Amino acid sequence: MKVRLVVLATLVAMTLVTTKTSYTLGHQVVANFDFITIEELKEKVTQTEAPFILDVRGSESYANSQTRIKGSLHFSPRKLKYRLEFPPLKDLPKTREMVTYCACPNDEAAITAAQILVSSGFKRVRVLKGGWQEWLKAKGPVEQRPRG
């Protein structure tokens, strides 16, 4: 009984320490990625080697907004896998830090995009915890999005 409790306590402690998230499909791990906090990303967007930020908000949400996170590019989640075959995504090193964000309540589109990036070979993929709404609440830097 003591051994089971020690094993259980160890597993709980390991879960609390790690921020890596695994998503499974059946018994196969689909993607491993980290979440990034609003504060971490606010700091990183001002650095020389800022992460490549993918705005994967739905088309309607994106169209109704006049701004985006500073330095981000919009990619439809449904077309992301196809877009990986063309610049600028095709030309990015697989070791470049990538951050995805969306306007979904539980970051679903950003998680889906992260899964696509990881399965395509990107090594440093993170999802912005809280997404677009939390970014705006925290007054993260934004820029005008291109028209059209």
N, C-alpha and C positions, 0 to 999 in steps of 0.2 A: 504494500500500500504506500509506504514511504517513497519507494522508487517511482511509482506512478505520479505522485504529487510533485516530486523533484522534476521529472520529465515534463509534466504539465506546466510547472512554474517556469522552466527554462524556455519552453516553446512560447509562452505568453510574453516573457521578457524579450525574446528574439523578435517577436512581432512588433513590440512597442519601439524597439531600437531602430529597425529598418524603415526606410521610407519607400523602398522599391515595391512596386505593385506588379503582381503577376495576374494576368487574365488567362483563363483556360477555356478551351473549347473541347468538350469531352474530357479526355485525359491528357490532351496536348496543350502545353503552354503556348499561348498565342503571342504574348508580348510582355516584356519587362521594361518598365519605365519608371521614372521618378516624377513626383509632383514638385512644382516650384511655387514658392509663396509669392504673394504680391510684392512684398518688401524686397525679396531676393531679385526679382525681375526688374523692379524699379532701379535697383543699383546696377544691374547688368546692362540695361539699355543705354547707359551713359558711357560704358567702357568701349575701348577701341575694338576689341574682339567680342562684340555683342552676339548673343545667340541669333540664329535665323528664326524669326517668329512667324508662324503660320496662323492667320486668322481664318478659322474654319466655321465661322458663323454661317447659318443658312442664308440663302440668297435674299430672302425677304428681310431678315434682320439686318444684313449688311446694307441692303438698298435703302432701308429706313434710317440708317445712321450716316452722319456726315464725317465721322472721325473713326480712327482705328488706333491701336497701340503704335506708338512711334517706332518706325522701322519695320512694321509687319507687312506681309503681303497676303491678300485674300486668295484662298483656294477652296472651291466647293468640295466638301468631304466626299461627295459621290464621284468626283472626277480626279481626286488626288492621286490615286494609283496610276492613272493614265498620264497625269501631268508630271510624274516623276521621270518620264522618258524625255522631257524637254527642259531647256533652260528656263529659269535659273536652277531648278531643283536637280536636274541631271548633272550639273557642273559642281554641285556642292560635295566637299569631301565627306565621306561617311562618318568621319570623326567630329564633324562640326556639331556644336550643341544646337539642338532644335527645340523650340517651345511651341506648343499648340494651345490655342484658346478658342472658346466658343461662347455663346450666350445661353447655353442649355443649363437648366437648374442643377444637374449633377455632372456637368462637364462631359456628357455622352459623346458629342461630336468630336471634342478634343481628344478623348480617349480612343475613339475609333481611328482618328487621324494618327495618333501616336502608334497604334497597333500596325497601321499600314507602313509607317516610317520604319519601325523596328523590323518588320518582316521584309522590308526592302533593304536591310543592311545598315541602317543608321544606328550608331552605337550610343549616342548621348541624347536621348529623347526625353523631354519633360512636358508635363501638362500643367498649365497655370491653374492652380487651385482656386476655385471661385469664379474664374473666367472674367468675361467682359464687365458684368455688373459690379463685381468686387473691385476691378481695376478702376472703374469710374468713381466708385465710392472713396477709394484710397487716393484719388487725384493723381493717378499714374500718368506719365506723359503720353499725350495723344497728338495726332497730326491729322490734317484734312486728308480724307481718302480721295483718290482720283475719281473723276466723274466717268460714268459710262459703264 
